[in-house]
Amino acid sequence: MNKVMVNVNGTNEKLFVIRDLSSMVYMQKIGFMKQHLSRFTEKIVRQIQEATEISSLNLQRLENYI
């Protein structure tokens, strides 16, 4: 719990700020999951691009025989 001095109607008052640890942990888990899914997506896209390039090269080689 944190105390913050706040000016209310010309007088300084103490405002108590309470942090809910469960929501902070939940937000941290969401951040980790976003990073993980981002890396996963990048890897999948890279694999699709590589497979596409290989398929394209194979088709070009086949055209030479047709």
VOGU-3710 file (C-alpha; in Angstrom, 3 decimals, decimal comma):
1> mnkvmvnvng> 0,000/0,000/0,000  1,336/3,417/-0,950  0,435/6,850/0,393  0,164/9,766/-2,008  -0,415/13,374/-1,015  -3,244/14,882/-3,065  -4,536/18,454/-3,120  -8,308/18,300/-2,560  -10,178/21,608/-2,351  -7,021/23,464/-1,353
11> tneklfvird> -5,987/21,048/1,398  -3,459/18,253/1,246  -4,997/14,865/1,881  -3,450/11,408/1,989  -4,647/9,037/-0,683  -3,946/5,360/-0,077  -3,191/3,335/-3,192  -3,607/-0,417/-2,912  -2,187/-2,684/-5,580  -3,842/-5,995/-6,250
21> lssmvymqki> -0,985/-8,449/-6,710  -3,157/-11,022/-8,419  -4,005/-8,576/-11,220  -0,323/-7,613/-11,550  0,665/-11,275/-11,844  -2,127/-11,831/-14,367  -0,925/-8,884/-16,474  2,629/-10,235/-16,346  1,411/-13,645/-17,523  -0,417/-11,972/-20,407
31> gfmkqhlsrf> 2,795/-10,159/-21,364  4,791/-13,401/-21,359  2,114/-15,141/-23,411  2,136/-12,307/-25,987  5,906/-12,631/-26,343  5,679/-16,407/-26,701  2,902/-16,230/-29,312  4,769/-13,528/-31,214  7,903/-15,693/-31,437  5,783/-18,709/-32,399
41> tekivrqiqe> 4,052/-16,739/-35,163  7,384/-15,473/-36,509  8,738/-19,031/-36,662  5,644/-20,345/-38,444  5,721/-17,504/-40,995  9,438/-18,126/-41,608  8,794/-21,849/-42,173  5,947/-21,083/-44,599  8,179/-18,664/-46,518  10,989/-21,239/-46,727
51> ateisslnlq> 8,597/-23,968/-47,908  7,155/-21,605/-50,509  10,604/-20,711/-51,834  11,591/-24,380/-52,063  8,359/-25,257/-53,860  8,856/-22,378/-56,266  12,402/-23,526/-57,083  11,203/-27,106/-57,613  8,482/-25,909/-59,995  11,012/-23,868/-61,959
61> rlenyi> 13,256/-26,925/-62,290  10,301/-29,016/-63,464  9,464/-26,444/-66,137  12,860/-27,070/-67,694  11,942/-30,729/-68,247  8,492/-30,065/-69,676
//
